[in-house]
Amino acid sequence: MRRFRRFVVIALCAAAAVVLASPLILYGLGLSGVDGRPPKPLQLASIAQQELAWKRARGEGVPRIDPMNPYSLAIALLAAPEARTPPGQLISWRLASGYLREHQRHKGMGWWHLSGAALAIWVSRNWTSKEILSAAFLSLELAPLPQRPPETSMKDPVV
């Protein structure tokens, strides 16, 4: 009976170690799917331009991008999968996906999402808020927002 308990305890400890290490492992795996890292912007955008980038990402108040980590992202995805994405994460993701279009090592949507999430974490941890907002403003991601077509009703059929 003691051997069985010992086996169960060891198996549970091993499972817990795998679960706790998996966000870091996935982060490293995601970064391995990216050729290089995006360069920091050569010049910073003005405060007004940075605020515009912040507002385009649905940000309110003073622009501030908090560094992400693999655990915070995993918890956010598991705890509230339908919650609204914070503006700092949204901007970091847009920068990461823009860079990833040209520098992705592996093809496929799984690799795209894994590498994009890892690169967004990397950007948020290695760049300042001003650098991220400047790069967001200067990138093509801040092209005019698409407008929804006007709603049509059955009374006004489109011909």
C-alpha positions in Angstrom: 0.0 0.0 0.0 2.9 2.4 0.7 4.4 1.9 -2.7 1.0 2.7 -4.3 0.8 5.9 -2.3 4.3 6.8 -3.2 3.6 6.2 -6.8 0.5 8.4 -6.7 2.3 11.2 -5.0 5.2 11.1 -7.5 2.7 11.0 -10.4 0.8 13.9 -9.1 4.0 15.9 -8.5 5.2 15.1 -12.0 1.8 16.2 -13.4 1.9 19.4 -11.4 5.4 20.2 -12.6 4.4 19.7 -16.3 1.3 21.9 -15.9 3.4 24.7 -14.2 6.2 24.5 -16.7 4.0 24.4 -19.8 3.4 28.1 -20.3 7.2 28.7 -20.2 7.8 25.8 -22.6 5.1 27.1 -25.0 6.6 30.6 -24.8 10.1 29.3 -25.8 8.6 27.1 -28.5 6.6 30.1 -29.9 9.7 32.3 -29.9 11.6 29.6 -31.8 9.1 29.9 -34.6 10.1 33.5 -35.3 13.2 34.6 -37.3 14.8 37.2 -35.1 13.0 39.9 -33.1 11.5 43.2 -34.3 13.8 46.2 -34.0 12.9 49.1 -31.8 11.6 52.2 -33.5 14.4 54.6 -34.5 12.4 57.6 -33.4 9.6 58.0 -30.9 6.2 59.4 -32.0 4.9 62.5 -30.3 2.7 62.2 -27.2 -0.4 63.1 -29.3 0.5 60.3 -31.8 1.1 57.8 -29.0 -2.3 58.8 -27.5 -3.9 58.3 -30.9 -2.4 54.8 -31.1 -3.7 54.1 -27.6 -7.2 55.3 -28.4 -7.3 53.2 -31.6 -6.8 50.2 -29.4 -9.8 51.2 -27.3 -7.6 52.5 -24.6 -8.8 55.1 -22.1 -6.8 57.4 -19.9 -3.1 57.6 -19.7 -1.4 55.2 -22.1 0.4 52.5 -20.2 1.3 49.0 -21.5 2.0 46.5 -18.7 4.5 43.8 -19.5 2.9 40.4 -20.0 4.3 37.0 -19.1 3.4 33.5 -20.2 1.5 32.8 -17.0 -0.6 36.0 -17.1 -1.6 35.3 -20.7 -2.5 31.7 -19.9 -4.5 32.7 -16.9 -6.3 35.4 -18.9 -7.2 32.9 -21.7 -8.4 30.3 -19.2 -10.2 32.5 -16.8 -12.1 34.7 -19.1 -11.8 33.6 -22.7 -14.5 36.0 -23.9 -13.3 39.0 -22.0 -12.3 42.2 -23.8 -8.6 42.2 -24.6 -6.7 45.0 -22.8 -5.4 47.7 -25.2 -1.8 47.0 -24.3 -2.1 43.4 -25.3 -4.0 44.4 -28.4 -1.2 46.8 -29.5 1.5 44.3 -28.7 -0.3 41.6 -30.7 -0.7 43.9 -33.7 3.1 44.7 -33.6 3.9 41.0 -33.2 1.6 39.9 -36.0 2.9 42.6 -38.4 6.5 41.4 -37.8 5.5 37.7 -37.9 4.0 38.1 -41.5 7.6 38.4 -42.8 9.5 36.4 -40.2 7.6 33.2 -39.5 9.6 30.0 -39.6 6.8 27.5 -39.5 3.6 27.6 -41.4 0.1 26.9 -40.0 -2.4 28.6 -37.8 -1.2 26.8 -34.7 2.3 28.1 -35.2 0.9 31.6 -36.1 -1.0 31.9 -32.9 1.7 30.4 -30.7 4.5 32.5 -32.2 2.4 35.6 -32.2 1.5 35.3 -28.6 5.1 34.6 -27.6 6.3 37.6 -29.7 3.6 39.9 -28.2 4.9 38.8 -24.7 8.5 39.5 -25.8 7.6 42.9 -27.1 5.7 43.9 -24.0 8.7 42.8 -21.8 11.5 44.2 -23.8 10.2 47.6 -25.1 8.9 50.6 -23.2 5.3 51.8 -23.5 6.5 54.7 -25.5 8.4 52.5 -27.9 5.4 50.2 -28.4 3.0 53.1 -29.0 5.4 54.8 -31.4 5.9 51.6 -33.4 2.1 51.1 -33.4 1.6 54.6 -34.7 4.3 54.3 -37.3 3.3 50.9 -38.5 0.8 50.3 -41.2 -1.5 48.8 -38.6 -2.8 52.2 -37.9 -4.4 52.6 -41.3 -7.9 54.1 -41.1 -10.2 51.8 -39.3 -12.6 49.9 -41.5 -16.1 51.2 -41.4 -19.1 48.9 -41.2 -21.5 49.1 -44.0 -24.8 50.6 -43.1 -27.3 48.1 -41.8 -30.0 47.2 -44.3 -33.4 46.0 -43.5 -35.9 43.9 -45.3 -37.8 47.0 -46.1 -34.9 48.3 -48.1 -33.6 45.4 -50.1 -30.3 46.0 -51.8 -30.6 45.4 -55.5 
